[in-house]
Amino acid sequence: MSLAEYAKQNGLSKVGAREPLWSYVKHAWQRRDFAYVMALYTNQANNSRNRLGRWWMVLSPTLQAAVYGLIFGILLGGSRPDNFIPFLITGVFLFSFLQGAYTAGANSVSNNIGLVRSLSFPRILLPINALIQQVFSLLPQVALLVVTLLVFQQQVTLNWLYLVPIILLMIVFGFGLATISARLTVHIQDLNKLNPFLTRVVFYVSGIFFSIETVLKDYPLAMQIASWNPVYVYISLARGAMVEGYSMTAGMWIAAVAWALGLFVIGTIFFWRAEERYGCEI
Protein backbone atom coordinates (compact mmCIF):
# COMPACT_ATOMS: atom_id res chain seq x y z
CA MET A 1 0.00 0.00 0.00
CA SER A 2 1.35 3.40 -1.00
CA LEU A 3 1.58 6.31 1.42
CA ALA A 4 -1.14 8.17 -0.49
CA GLU A 5 -3.48 5.18 -0.28
CA TYR A 6 -2.74 4.76 3.44
CA ALA A 7 -3.52 8.45 4.08
CA LYS A 8 -6.77 8.24 2.12
CA GLN A 9 -7.81 5.09 3.97
CA ASN A 10 -7.37 6.91 7.29
CA GLY A 11 -9.42 9.96 6.29
CA LEU A 12 -6.52 12.24 5.34
CA SER A 13 -6.56 14.35 2.21
CA LYS A 14 -4.08 16.37 0.22
CA VAL A 15 -3.74 19.99 1.34
CA GLY A 16 -5.43 22.27 -1.20
CA ALA A 17 -6.92 19.35 -3.11
CA ARG A 18 -10.14 20.04 -5.00
CA GLU A 19 -13.20 18.57 -3.31
CA PRO A 20 -16.13 17.10 -5.21
CA LEU A 21 -18.43 19.89 -6.36
CA TRP A 22 -21.30 19.23 -3.97
CA SER A 23 -18.95 18.92 -0.98
CA TYR A 24 -17.18 22.10 -2.10
CA VAL A 25 -20.43 24.08 -2.28
CA LYS A 26 -21.51 22.68 1.09
CA HIS A 27 -18.27 23.74 2.80
CA ALA A 28 -18.44 27.18 1.18
CA TRP A 29 -21.97 27.62 2.56
CA GLN A 30 -20.84 26.54 6.03
CA ARG A 31 -18.15 29.24 5.95
CA ARG A 32 -20.39 31.99 4.53
CA ASP A 33 -19.90 34.06 7.70
CA PHE A 34 -16.21 34.35 6.80
CA ALA A 35 -17.06 36.02 3.48
CA TYR A 36 -19.61 38.35 5.09
CA VAL A 37 -17.38 39.49 7.97
CA MET A 38 -14.41 39.92 5.65
CA ALA A 39 -16.52 42.06 3.31
CA LEU A 40 -17.86 44.11 6.22
CA TYR A 41 -14.45 44.97 7.65
CA THR A 42 -12.86 45.50 4.24
CA ASN A 43 -15.64 47.92 3.39
CA GLN A 44 -15.17 49.79 6.67
CA ALA A 45 -11.40 49.94 6.17
CA ASN A 46 -11.75 51.31 2.65
CA ASN A 47 -14.24 53.95 3.73
CA SER A 48 -12.16 55.05 6.71
CA ARG A 49 -9.40 56.22 4.38
CA ASN A 50 -11.61 58.94 2.91
CA ARG A 51 -12.92 62.03 4.65
CA LEU A 52 -16.44 61.43 3.37
CA GLY A 53 -16.25 57.70 4.12
CA ARG A 54 -19.44 55.82 3.23
CA TRP A 55 -20.88 58.83 1.44
CA TRP A 56 -18.73 57.92 -1.56
CA MET A 57 -20.95 54.86 -2.08
CA VAL A 58 -23.64 57.29 -3.15
CA LEU A 59 -21.59 60.26 -4.32
CA SER A 60 -19.55 58.36 -6.91
CA PRO A 61 -22.46 57.06 -9.03
CA THR A 62 -24.37 60.31 -8.44
CA LEU A 63 -21.49 62.36 -9.86
CA GLN A 64 -21.27 59.97 -12.81
CA ALA A 65 -24.98 60.38 -13.49
CA ALA A 66 -24.65 64.17 -13.22
CA VAL A 67 -21.76 64.27 -15.70
CA TYR A 68 -23.46 61.93 -18.16
CA GLY A 69 -26.73 63.80 -17.76
CA LEU A 70 -25.09 67.14 -18.48
CA ILE A 71 -23.00 65.96 -21.44
CA PHE A 72 -25.33 63.52 -23.15
CA GLY A 73 -28.46 65.41 -22.18
CA ILE A 74 -27.16 68.30 -24.29
CA LEU A 75 -25.76 66.14 -27.10
CA LEU A 76 -28.93 64.08 -27.48
CA GLY A 77 -31.16 67.14 -27.46
CA GLY A 78 -34.71 66.29 -28.50
CA SER A 79 -33.83 62.60 -28.95
CA ARG A 80 -33.36 62.14 -25.21
CA PRO A 81 -35.39 59.27 -23.76
CA ASP A 82 -38.60 60.15 -21.92
CA ASN A 83 -38.15 60.96 -18.22
CA PHE A 84 -34.45 61.34 -18.92
CA ILE A 85 -33.22 61.91 -15.35
CA PRO A 86 -34.92 58.83 -13.80
CA PHE A 87 -33.99 56.86 -16.95
CA LEU A 88 -30.32 57.85 -16.63
CA ILE A 89 -29.97 57.42 -12.86
CA THR A 90 -31.56 53.96 -12.94
CA GLY A 91 -29.11 52.90 -15.63
CA VAL A 92 -26.00 54.39 -14.02
CA PHE A 93 -26.69 53.07 -10.51
CA LEU A 94 -27.51 49.50 -11.58
CA PHE A 95 -24.66 49.37 -14.08
CA SER A 96 -22.32 50.54 -11.31
CA PHE A 97 -23.22 47.43 -9.29
CA LEU A 98 -22.65 44.99 -12.17
CA GLN A 99 -19.41 46.70 -13.13
CA GLY A 100 -18.25 46.56 -9.52
CA ALA A 101 -19.10 42.85 -9.23
CA TYR A 102 -17.00 42.09 -12.30
CA THR A 103 -13.97 44.25 -11.44
CA ALA A 104 -13.94 43.42 -7.71
CA GLY A 105 -14.26 39.73 -8.54
CA ALA A 106 -11.33 40.03 -10.94
CA ASN A 107 -9.08 41.18 -8.08
CA SER A 108 -10.57 39.01 -5.33
CA VAL A 109 -7.99 36.19 -5.50
CA SER A 110 -4.90 38.19 -6.43
CA ASN A 111 -5.54 40.81 -3.71
CA ASN A 112 -5.83 38.07 -1.06
CA ILE A 113 -2.99 35.85 -2.17
CA GLY A 114 -1.63 35.71 1.39
CA LEU A 115 -4.84 34.07 2.59
CA VAL A 116 -4.88 31.69 -0.36
CA ARG A 117 -1.36 30.45 0.34
CA SER A 118 -1.61 30.25 4.13
CA LEU A 119 -5.14 29.03 4.92
CA SER A 120 -7.29 26.16 3.73
CA PHE A 121 -10.81 27.24 2.74
CA PRO A 122 -13.00 27.17 -0.37
CA ARG A 123 -11.47 29.88 -2.56
CA ILE A 124 -14.87 30.74 -3.98
CA LEU A 125 -15.46 32.67 -0.75
CA LEU A 126 -13.15 35.38 -2.11
CA PRO A 127 -15.33 36.40 -5.10
CA ILE A 128 -18.34 36.03 -2.80
CA ASN A 129 -16.66 38.48 -0.42
CA ALA A 130 -16.10 40.87 -3.34
CA LEU A 131 -19.75 40.59 -4.36
CA ILE A 132 -20.99 41.28 -0.83
CA GLN A 133 -18.93 44.47 -0.77
CA GLN A 134 -20.73 45.60 -3.93
CA VAL A 135 -24.10 44.79 -2.35
CA PHE A 136 -23.16 47.05 0.59
CA SER A 137 -22.57 49.84 -1.93
CA LEU A 138 -25.75 49.07 -3.88
CA LEU A 139 -28.20 49.41 -0.98
CA PRO A 140 -27.71 53.17 -0.32
CA GLN A 141 -27.72 53.75 -4.08
CA VAL A 142 -31.13 52.06 -4.35
CA ALA A 143 -32.39 54.29 -1.54
CA LEU A 144 -31.19 57.38 -3.41
CA LEU A 145 -32.72 56.04 -6.63
CA VAL A 146 -36.11 55.78 -4.90
CA VAL A 147 -35.79 59.33 -3.56
CA THR A 148 -34.86 60.63 -7.03
CA LEU A 149 -37.86 58.94 -8.60
CA LEU A 150 -40.12 60.44 -5.94
CA VAL A 151 -38.75 63.89 -6.77
CA PHE A 152 -39.07 63.60 -10.55
CA GLN A 153 -42.23 61.45 -10.69
CA GLN A 154 -45.54 61.82 -8.92
CA GLN A 155 -46.98 58.35 -9.28
CA VAL A 156 -45.88 55.45 -7.07
CA THR A 157 -47.26 52.07 -8.14
CA LEU A 158 -47.09 48.48 -6.95
CA ASN A 159 -44.75 47.82 -9.86
CA TRP A 160 -42.00 49.38 -7.77
CA LEU A 161 -41.98 46.18 -5.70
CA TYR A 162 -40.61 44.35 -8.73
CA LEU A 163 -37.30 46.06 -8.01
CA VAL A 164 -36.71 43.54 -5.19
CA PRO A 165 -36.66 40.38 -7.39
CA ILE A 166 -34.79 42.31 -10.09
CA ILE A 167 -32.00 43.18 -7.65
CA LEU A 168 -31.91 39.61 -6.34
CA LEU A 169 -31.49 38.32 -9.90
CA MET A 170 -28.75 40.89 -10.47
CA ILE A 171 -26.92 39.67 -7.35
CA VAL A 172 -27.09 36.07 -8.56
CA PHE A 173 -25.85 37.19 -11.98
CA GLY A 174 -23.14 39.29 -10.30
CA PHE A 175 -21.92 36.19 -8.48
CA GLY A 176 -21.38 34.49 -11.83
CA LEU A 177 -19.53 37.53 -13.15
CA ALA A 178 -17.29 37.68 -10.07
CA THR A 179 -16.33 33.99 -10.15
CA ILE A 180 -15.59 33.98 -13.87
CA SER A 181 -13.52 37.18 -13.77
CA ALA A 182 -11.68 35.93 -10.67
CA ARG A 183 -10.44 32.78 -12.38
CA LEU A 184 -9.69 34.47 -15.70
CA THR A 185 -7.60 37.17 -14.04
CA VAL A 186 -5.59 34.60 -12.08
CA HIS A 187 -4.69 32.78 -15.31
CA ILE A 188 -4.38 35.88 -17.50
CA GLN A 189 -3.14 38.74 -15.33
CA ASP A 190 -3.01 41.10 -18.32
CA LEU A 191 -6.81 41.00 -18.31
CA ASN A 192 -6.75 43.56 -15.50
CA LYS A 193 -5.40 46.06 -18.01
CA LEU A 194 -8.26 45.34 -20.40
CA ASN A 195 -11.10 45.30 -17.88
CA PRO A 196 -11.68 49.10 -17.88
CA PHE A 197 -12.06 49.02 -21.67
CA LEU A 198 -14.34 45.98 -21.58
CA THR A 199 -16.66 47.52 -19.00
CA ARG A 200 -16.71 50.81 -20.93
CA VAL A 201 -17.75 49.01 -24.12
CA VAL A 202 -20.57 47.25 -22.23
CA PHE A 203 -21.62 50.63 -20.81
CA TYR A 204 -21.99 52.15 -24.27
CA VAL A 205 -23.88 49.23 -25.80
CA SER A 206 -26.34 48.73 -22.94
CA GLY A 207 -28.46 51.85 -23.36
CA ILE A 208 -27.43 53.52 -20.12
CA PHE A 209 -27.98 57.07 -21.38
CA PHE A 210 -29.88 56.49 -24.64
CA SER A 211 -32.78 54.40 -25.88
CA ILE A 212 -31.58 51.32 -27.74
CA GLU A 213 -35.07 50.86 -29.18
CA THR A 214 -34.87 54.30 -30.81
CA VAL A 215 -31.34 53.87 -32.14
CA LEU A 216 -31.91 50.35 -33.53
CA LYS A 217 -35.53 50.70 -34.66
CA ASP A 218 -34.50 50.27 -38.30
CA TYR A 219 -32.23 47.31 -37.56
CA PRO A 220 -34.42 44.46 -36.20
CA LEU A 221 -31.63 41.88 -36.13
CA ALA A 222 -29.31 44.17 -34.18
CA MET A 223 -32.18 44.99 -31.82
CA GLN A 224 -32.85 41.30 -31.26
CA ILE A 225 -29.18 40.69 -30.44
CA ALA A 226 -29.04 43.74 -28.14
CA SER A 227 -32.15 42.59 -26.28
CA TRP A 228 -30.22 39.56 -24.99
CA ASN A 229 -27.47 41.70 -23.49
CA PRO A 230 -27.88 40.85 -19.76
CA VAL A 231 -26.97 44.36 -18.60
CA TYR A 232 -29.61 45.82 -20.91
CA VAL A 233 -32.14 43.23 -19.71
CA TYR A 234 -31.75 44.01 -15.99
CA ILE A 235 -31.70 47.77 -16.46
CA SER A 236 -34.71 47.65 -18.80
CA LEU A 237 -36.63 45.59 -16.25
CA ALA A 238 -35.84 48.11 -13.52
CA ARG A 239 -36.92 51.00 -15.75
CA GLY A 240 -40.10 49.15 -16.65
CA ALA A 241 -40.88 48.66 -12.97
CA MET A 242 -40.12 52.16 -11.71
CA VAL A 243 -39.80 54.77 -14.48
CA GLU A 244 -42.97 56.18 -16.02
CA GLY A 245 -43.31 55.53 -19.72
CA TYR A 246 -41.50 52.18 -19.72
CA SER A 247 -42.77 48.63 -19.33
CA MET A 248 -41.67 45.09 -18.58
CA THR A 249 -42.26 42.08 -20.82
CA ALA A 250 -42.34 38.35 -20.20
CA GLY A 251 -39.34 37.99 -22.51
CA MET A 252 -37.29 40.29 -20.30
CA TRP A 253 -38.10 38.23 -17.21
CA ILE A 254 -37.26 34.97 -18.96
CA ALA A 255 -33.93 36.39 -20.14
CA ALA A 256 -33.16 37.81 -16.68
CA VAL A 257 -33.80 34.48 -14.92
CA ALA A 258 -31.91 32.52 -17.59
CA TRP A 259 -28.85 34.79 -17.37
CA ALA A 260 -28.83 34.75 -13.56
CA LEU A 261 -29.20 30.99 -13.07
CA GLY A 262 -27.07 30.10 -16.07
CA LEU A 263 -24.13 32.27 -15.08
CA PHE A 264 -24.47 31.17 -11.44
CA VAL A 265 -24.01 27.51 -12.39
CA ILE A 266 -21.34 28.18 -15.03
CA GLY A 267 -19.39 30.52 -12.73
CA THR A 268 -19.47 28.08 -9.82
CA ILE A 269 -18.21 25.14 -11.89
CA PHE A 270 -15.69 27.26 -13.81
CA PHE A 271 -14.14 28.59 -10.60
CA TRP A 272 -14.25 25.23 -8.77
CA ARG A 273 -12.39 23.40 -11.53
CA ALA A 274 -9.28 25.54 -10.92
CA GLU A 275 -9.42 25.32 -7.12
CA GLU A 276 -6.03 23.59 -6.82
CA ARG A 277 -4.30 26.18 -9.00
CA TYR A 278 -5.12 29.35 -7.05
CA GLY A 279 -2.02 30.55 -5.29
CA CYS A 280 0.27 28.65 -7.67
CA GLU A 281 -0.05 30.89 -10.72
CA ILE A 282 0.19 34.33 -9.08
Secondary structure, DSSP 8 states (H G I E B T S, - for coil): --HHHHHHHTT---TT----HHHHHHHHHHTHHHHHHHHHHHHHHHHHTSSSGGGHHHHHHHHHHHHHHHHHHHHHGGGS-SSHHHHHHHHHHHHHHHHHHHHHHHHHTGGGHHHHHH--S-TTHHHHHHHHHHHHHHHHHHHHHHHHHHHH-----GGGGGHHHHHHHHHHHHHHHHHHHHHHHHH-TTHHHHHHHHHHHHHHHTTSSS-HHHHTTT-HHHHHHHTT-HHHHHHHHHHHHHSTT----HHHHHHHHHHHHHHHHHHHHHHHTTGGGTTT--
